[in-house]
């Protein structure tokens, strides 16, 4: 049977997520402000301090701030109509918690200490003396399970913030229609707060790597860059917030996979990335999670998942090409109980929040591994607690060419390095031959895996390369002349 130990799989996730999600979802690890509020975070799609959007002034939405948490993101303070209540701010779950932790597909955080987290207000191109830093008392709520949202309780009341010139932002009570104009204010990494204008799109389910987010607001905002995760999406008429930016395909590598940095829209026509599209977590029902301005969520009223889902996770990737005779059933790993129910569906054909199709969890009774290429969903629930995990079936050989760099050494020696670009260029097998035709004639046994250590070859020769994708599918033999 196909069976990936979570301890091994999640080590891979950790190493990849730390780099790629910084670029994909807009977080950037950085140092505290040292130069007028700029950060040292990753720049992702930006180049050389490139301007993004319109600079804002101190009079524009003073409730938006740079957030320094697990990642450097954006956050904004809520106006819940009670100045005596503690001030709360919103940002993304992947900004407040360590998104590379293996529990993120199912975890819900409640009342977590955050001793070093802080918000920097008036984060504009003014003097550093104008900025105001407010500490975060606790991460009241954070989750990447079905949503990507965090609620931060600040070390101040709403009234105390107003006294400092920080105006909280109201939540819009209803969603905006597709096609409505919107505005986004956020702080790209190494830049100050900027405002961009764009247009709201339809709500869609989105899959990215190990996460599935339900009914995100799509939009055509193409100036969303690292650091803008957590940015409020505004209705420009009422100036109320309708959503929180959480991911984008802007700047992504061309790919057909739902990987880090290339979130996919789920539809009955297939699950694929949509170029130049950004996404936001809707918040039009979030006010119901508060009572008299204080966090008091009630199941059935607050729209957020309030408890962690079952920690029963599947293998997340399968290649029928590598297992042509497989008739194995899906294997899930983690704790289960008599209340655990599962269903495995094709994304876009069914949804996990419908009751039909669930069955009591029994490893020997799970459906067989699918062979239909695309994204499938493992739905695991216990009562109202739900975990949704994407399973990608990749049945196509990679067509990408190897990425080869050649540097001269002494005499005929050459140092040859191969670079990786997951998911399509995730592995290499190499050999050498005197000719291009000789490369194509080599048996599989002549190739050896490339382990990121540069090769030293005597020129002239031909480097024979087979490219493997993340699923282990291998493409044709490429020949690279080494002069």
PEDAPE-V49354 format. One record per backbone hydrogen bond with DSSP energy under -0.5 kcal/mol. NH is the residue of the N-H (numbers start at 1). CO is the residue of the C=O. Records with the same first field share a line. If there is no record, write none. Layout:
BEGIN
NH->CO, CO
END
This chain:
BEGIN
5->3
8->5
9->5
10->6
11->7
12->8
13->9
14->10
15->11
16->12
17->13
18->14
19->15, 16
20->16
21->17
22->17
23->19
24->20
25->21
26->22
27->21
28->72
34->38
35->38
38->35
46->43
50->47
54->195
56->193
60->57
61->59
64->61
65->75
66->120
67->73
68->66, 118
69->67, 71
70->95
71->95
72->28
73->67, 71
74->229
75->65
76->90
77->63
78->88
79->169
80->78
85->82
87->156
89->152
90->76
91->150
95->92
96->92
97->93
99->94, 97
101->98
104->101
106->103
107->103
109->142
111->140
112->139
114->137
117->114
118->68
119->134
120->66
121->119, 132
122->64
124->122
126->124
130->127
131->128
132->121
134->119
136->117
137->135, 153
138->153
139->112
140->138, 151
141->151
142->109
143->149
144->107
145->107
146->144, 212
149->143
150->91
151->141
152->89, 150
153->138
154->87, 152
155->135
156->154
158->85
159->83
161->157
162->158
163->159
164->160, 161
165->162
166->161
167->165
168->166
169->77
172->241
179->200
180->177
182->198
183->234
184->196
185->232
186->194
187->227
188->186, 192
189->226
191->188
193->123
194->186
195->54
196->184
198->182
200->180
201->218
204->216
205->266
206->213
207->264
208->211
209->258
211->208
213->206
214->146
216->204
217->280
218->202, 216
219->278
220->199
222->220
225->223
227->26
228->225
229->26
230->245
231->228
232->185
233->243
234->183, 232
235->240
236->234
239->235
241->170
242->233
243->233
244->281
245->231
246->279
247->279
248->24
249->277
252->249
259->257, 262
262->259
264->207
265->272
266->205
267->265, 270
270->267
272->265, 270
274->263
275->273
277->274
278->219
279->247
280->217
281->244
282->280
283->242
286->283
288->285
289->286
290->287
291->294
294->291
296->289
300->302
301->298
302->298
309->106
312->310
313->311, 333
315->331
318->392
320->318
322->319
323->319
326->323
330->367
333->313
335->311
340->337
341->381
342->359
343->379
345->343, 377
347->345, 375
348->350
349->346
350->346
354->351
358->355
359->342
361->340
365->362
366->363
369->328
374->393
376->391
377->345
378->389
379->343, 377
380->378, 387
381->341
382->385
385->382
387->380
389->378, 387
391->376
392->316
393->374, 391
394->318, 392
395->393
403->419
404->402
405->417
407->415
409->413
413->410
414->457
415->407
416->414, 455
417->405, 415
419->403
421->425
425->421
426->424, 468
427->468
429->466
430->448
431->464
433->462
439->435
440->436
441->437
442->438, 439
446->443
447->444
448->430
450->428
451->449
454->452
455->416
457->414, 455
459->412, 457
460->482
461->482
462->433
463->480
464->431, 462
465->463, 478
466->429
467->476
468->427
469->473
470->423
472->469
475->467
478->465
480->463
481->479
482->461
483->481
END
